[in-house]
């Protein structure tokens, strides 16, 4: 059962499912808008397009359906998924990246070299003449 939990929470399974659902719903919005738009064309040009009996009401219905579907997907799929993912696989604590930490260590080692030692590449730190 642990492997199945890892499969669901670590992979992009939920992201892909949400993309398919939202993409399908948005496709319906585009289709009804296109049908409504082609109905608005003059009779002489509308014969070149598919003349389905859709109206502005069908387009508005598709938009409202899309918004409701997006809200349901967000509140019942995406939000619980992100909470479960954070609970079972917490993100690492914020801190400095490894390369920045390594550069700081190199800087500290170079700054810690004593007088007369080579503290930098290409010469010694003698300081300005007095």
ZADO-1210 file (C-alpha; in nm, 4 decimals, padded with zeros to 6 digits):
<atoms>
<atom x="00.0000" y="00.0000" z="00.0000" code="UNK" pos="1"/>
<atom x="00.2961" y="00.2316" z="00.0620" code="UNK" pos="2"/>
<atom x="00.4074" y="00.2013" z="-00.3001" code="UNK" pos="3"/>
<atom x="00.0610" y="00.2972" z="-00.4219" code="UNK" pos="4"/>
<atom x="00.0602" y="00.6021" z="-00.1924" code="UNK" pos="5"/>
<atom x="00.3999" y="00.7054" z="-00.3313" code="UNK" pos="6"/>
<atom x="00.2719" y="00.6555" z="-00.6864" code="UNK" pos="7"/>
<atom x="-00.0266" y="00.8832" z="-00.6245" code="UNK" pos="8"/>
<atom x="00.1499" y="01.1551" z="-00.4304" code="UNK" pos="9"/>
<atom x="00.4949" y="01.1757" z="-00.5897" code="UNK" pos="10"/>
<atom x="00.4101" y="01.1433" z="-00.9559" code="UNK" pos="11"/>
<atom x="00.2357" y="01.3842" z="-01.1831" code="UNK" pos="12"/>
<atom x="-00.0759" y="01.1675" z="-01.1933" code="UNK" pos="13"/>
<atom x="-00.3031" y="01.4256" z="-01.0319" code="UNK" pos="14"/>
<atom x="-00.1546" y="01.7093" z="-01.2377" code="UNK" pos="15"/>
<atom x="-00.2211" y="01.5180" z="-01.5587" code="UNK" pos="16"/>
<atom x="-00.5752" y="01.4250" z="-01.4537" code="UNK" pos="17"/>
<atom x="-00.6569" y="01.7868" z="-01.3708" code="UNK" pos="18"/>
<atom x="-00.5123" y="01.8980" z="-01.7046" code="UNK" pos="19"/>
<atom x="-00.7317" y="01.6518" z="-01.8953" code="UNK" pos="20"/>
<atom x="-01.0468" y="01.7509" z="-01.7056" code="UNK" pos="21"/>
<atom x="-00.9887" y="02.1256" z="-01.7421" code="UNK" pos="22"/>
<atom x="-00.8808" y="02.0872" z="-02.1055" code="UNK" pos="23"/>
<atom x="-01.1947" y="01.8950" z="-02.1939" code="UNK" pos="24"/>
<atom x="-01.4200" y="02.1478" z="-02.0220" code="UNK" pos="25"/>
<atom x="-01.2412" y="02.4390" z="-02.1883" code="UNK" pos="26"/>
<atom x="-01.2799" y="02.2626" z="-02.5230" code="UNK" pos="27"/>
<atom x="-01.6566" y="02.2742" z="-02.4735" code="UNK" pos="28"/>
<atom x="-01.6377" y="02.6483" z="-02.4050" code="UNK" pos="29"/>
<atom x="-01.4387" y="02.7073" z="-02.7238" code="UNK" pos="30"/>
<atom x="-01.6723" y="02.4887" z="-02.9295" code="UNK" pos="31"/>
<atom x="-01.9890" y="02.6653" z="-02.8152" code="UNK" pos="32"/>
<atom x="-01.8296" y="03.0063" z="-02.8628" code="UNK" pos="33"/>
<atom x="-01.7231" y="02.9130" z="-03.2159" code="UNK" pos="34"/>
<atom x="-02.0721" y="02.7853" z="-03.2970" code="UNK" pos="35"/>
<atom x="-02.2293" y="03.1025" z="-03.1632" code="UNK" pos="36"/>
<atom x="-01.9813" y="03.3197" z="-03.3526" code="UNK" pos="37"/>
<atom x="-02.0451" y="03.1451" z="-03.6841" code="UNK" pos="38"/>
<atom x="-02.4202" y="03.1962" z="-03.6361" code="UNK" pos="39"/>
<atom x="-02.3584" y="03.5700" z="-03.6160" code="UNK" pos="40"/>
<atom x="-02.2061" y="03.5790" z="-03.9639" code="UNK" pos="41"/>
<atom x="-02.4251" y="03.6904" z="-04.2549" code="UNK" pos="42"/>
<atom x="-02.6230" y="03.4175" z="-04.4339" code="UNK" pos="43"/>
<atom x="-02.3983" y="03.4303" z="-04.7387" code="UNK" pos="44"/>
<atom x="-02.0885" y="03.3309" z="-04.5391" code="UNK" pos="45"/>
<atom x="-02.2484" y="03.1005" z="-04.2823" code="UNK" pos="46"/>
<atom x="-02.2918" y="02.8233" z="-04.5388" code="UNK" pos="47"/>
<atom x="-01.9143" y="02.7699" z="-04.5248" code="UNK" pos="48"/>
<atom x="-01.9237" y="02.6912" z="-04.1540" code="UNK" pos="49"/>
<atom x="-02.1071" y="02.4267" z="-03.9553" code="UNK" pos="50"/>
<atom x="-02.4454" y="02.5783" z="-03.8810" code="UNK" pos="51"/>
<atom x="-02.5498" y="02.4127" z="-03.5567" code="UNK" pos="52"/>
<atom x="-02.8435" y="02.5552" z="-03.3641" code="UNK" pos="53"/>
<atom x="-02.6428" y="02.6958" z="-03.0719" code="UNK" pos="54"/>
<atom x="-02.6989" y="03.0357" z="-02.9238" code="UNK" pos="55"/>
<atom x="-02.5366" y="03.2778" z="-02.6865" code="UNK" pos="56"/>
<atom x="-02.7196" y="03.0950" z="-02.4066" code="UNK" pos="57"/>
<atom x="-02.5331" y="02.7739" z="-02.4887" code="UNK" pos="58"/>
<atom x="-02.2028" y="02.9605" z="-02.4749" code="UNK" pos="59"/>
<atom x="-02.2861" y="03.1193" z="-02.1390" code="UNK" pos="60"/>
<atom x="-02.3975" y="02.7777" z="-02.0120" code="UNK" pos="61"/>
<atom x="-02.0610" y="02.6303" z="-02.1163" code="UNK" pos="62"/>
<atom x="-01.8717" y="02.9143" z="-01.9430" code="UNK" pos="63"/>
<atom x="-02.0669" y="02.8694" z="-01.6176" code="UNK" pos="64"/>
<atom x="-02.0208" y="02.4916" z="-01.6361" code="UNK" pos="65"/>
<atom x="-01.6473" y="02.5397" z="-01.6880" code="UNK" pos="66"/>
<atom x="-01.6186" y="02.7703" z="-01.3853" code="UNK" pos="67"/>
<atom x="-01.8155" y="02.5300" z="-01.1653" code="UNK" pos="68"/>
<atom x="-01.6094" y="02.2333" z="-01.2845" code="UNK" pos="69"/>
<atom x="-01.2840" y="02.4227" z="-01.2253" code="UNK" pos="70"/>
<atom x="-01.3965" y="02.5116" z="-00.8706" code="UNK" pos="71"/>
<atom x="-01.4940" y="02.1502" z="-00.7951" code="UNK" pos="72"/>
<atom x="-01.1643" y="02.0184" z="-00.9310" code="UNK" pos="73"/>
<atom x="-00.9670" y="02.2749" z="-00.7319" code="UNK" pos="74"/>
<atom x="-01.1457" y="02.2328" z="-00.3988" code="UNK" pos="75"/>
<atom x="-01.2001" y="01.8551" z="-00.4125" code="UNK" pos="76"/>
<atom x="-00.8889" y="01.7367" z="-00.5996" code="UNK" pos="77"/>
<atom x="-00.6065" y="01.9914" z="-00.6113" code="UNK" pos="78"/>
<atom x="-00.6349" y="02.1344" z="-00.2596" code="UNK" pos="79"/>
<atom x="-00.6590" y="01.7955" z="-00.0790" code="UNK" pos="80"/>
<atom x="-00.3797" y="01.6598" z="-00.3007" code="UNK" pos="81"/>
<atom x="-00.1406" y="01.9433" z="-00.2142" code="UNK" pos="82"/>
<atom x="-00.2211" y="01.9098" z="00.1577" code="UNK" pos="83"/>
<atom x="-00.1651" y="01.5324" z="00.1506" code="UNK" pos="84"/>
<atom x="00.1542" y="01.5731" z="-00.0496" code="UNK" pos="85"/>
<atom x="00.2897" y="01.8273" z="00.1993" code="UNK" pos="86"/>
<atom x="00.1922" y="01.6029" z="00.4898" code="UNK" pos="87"/>
<atom x="00.3510" y="01.2840" z="00.3575" code="UNK" pos="88"/>
<atom x="00.6348" y="01.4409" z="00.1571" code="UNK" pos="89"/>
<atom x="00.7206" y="01.7749" z="00.3195" code="UNK" pos="90"/>
<atom x="00.9288" y="02.0139" z="00.1193" code="UNK" pos="91"/>
<atom x="01.2814" y="02.0698" z="00.2451" code="UNK" pos="92"/>
<atom x="01.3303" y="02.3668" z="00.4770" code="UNK" pos="93"/>
<atom x="01.4218" y="02.6909" z="00.3108" code="UNK" pos="94"/>
<atom x="01.7912" y="02.7622" z="00.3209" code="UNK" pos="95"/>
<atom x="02.0841" y="02.8482" z="00.1081" code="UNK" pos="96"/>
<atom x="02.1487" y="02.6383" z="-00.2005" code="UNK" pos="97"/>
<atom x="02.4436" y="02.4015" z="-00.1884" code="UNK" pos="98"/>
<atom x="02.6510" y="02.5980" z="-00.4388" code="UNK" pos="99"/>
<atom x="02.6135" y="02.9210" z="-00.2395" code="UNK" pos="100"/>
<atom x="02.7130" y="02.7385" z="00.0792" code="UNK" pos="101"/>
<atom x="03.0179" y="02.5922" z="-00.0957" code="UNK" pos="102"/>
<atom x="03.1220" y="02.9371" z="-00.2195" code="UNK" pos="103"/>
<atom x="03.0888" y="03.0748" z="00.1347" code="UNK" pos="104"/>
<atom x="03.3121" y="02.7985" z="00.2689" code="UNK" pos="105"/>
<atom x="03.5732" y="02.8738" z="00.0024" code="UNK" pos="106"/>
<atom x="03.5548" y="03.2450" z="00.0867" code="UNK" pos="107"/>
<atom x="03.5976" y="03.1727" z="00.4574" code="UNK" pos="108"/>
<atom x="03.8966" y="02.9469" z="00.3903" code="UNK" pos="109"/>
<atom x="04.0604" y="03.2116" z="00.1730" code="UNK" pos="110"/>
<atom x="03.9906" y="03.4856" z="00.4266" code="UNK" pos="111"/>
<atom x="04.1333" y="03.2702" z="00.7051" code="UNK" pos="112"/>
<atom x="04.4799" y="03.2449" z="00.5497" code="UNK" pos="113"/>
<atom x="04.7390" y="03.4282" z="00.7590" code="UNK" pos="114"/>
<atom x="04.9844" y="03.7035" z="00.6593" code="UNK" pos="115"/>
<atom x="05.2543" y="03.5972" z="00.4200" code="UNK" pos="116"/>
<atom x="05.0541" y="03.2961" z="00.2997" code="UNK" pos="117"/>
<atom x="04.9002" y="03.2851" z="-00.0413" code="UNK" pos="118"/>
<atom x="04.5450" y="03.3834" z="00.0267" code="UNK" pos="119"/>
<atom x="04.4246" y="03.4288" z="-00.3260" code="UNK" pos="120"/>
<atom x="04.4976" y="03.2828" z="-00.6607" code="UNK" pos="121"/>
<atom x="04.7924" y="03.4553" z="-00.8198" code="UNK" pos="122"/>
<atom x="04.9749" y="03.6079" z="-00.5211" code="UNK" pos="123"/>
<atom x="04.9841" y="03.6924" z="-00.1558" code="UNK" pos="124"/>
<atom x="04.7830" y="03.9382" z="00.0420" code="UNK" pos="125"/>
<atom x="05.0384" y="04.1901" z="00.1528" code="UNK" pos="126"/>
<atom x="04.7970" y="04.4803" z="00.1674" code="UNK" pos="127"/>
<atom x="04.8632" y="04.8346" z="00.0512" code="UNK" pos="128"/>
<atom x="05.2073" y="04.9833" z="00.1146" code="UNK" pos="129"/>
<atom x="05.2328" y="05.1996" z="00.4245" code="UNK" pos="130"/>
</atoms>
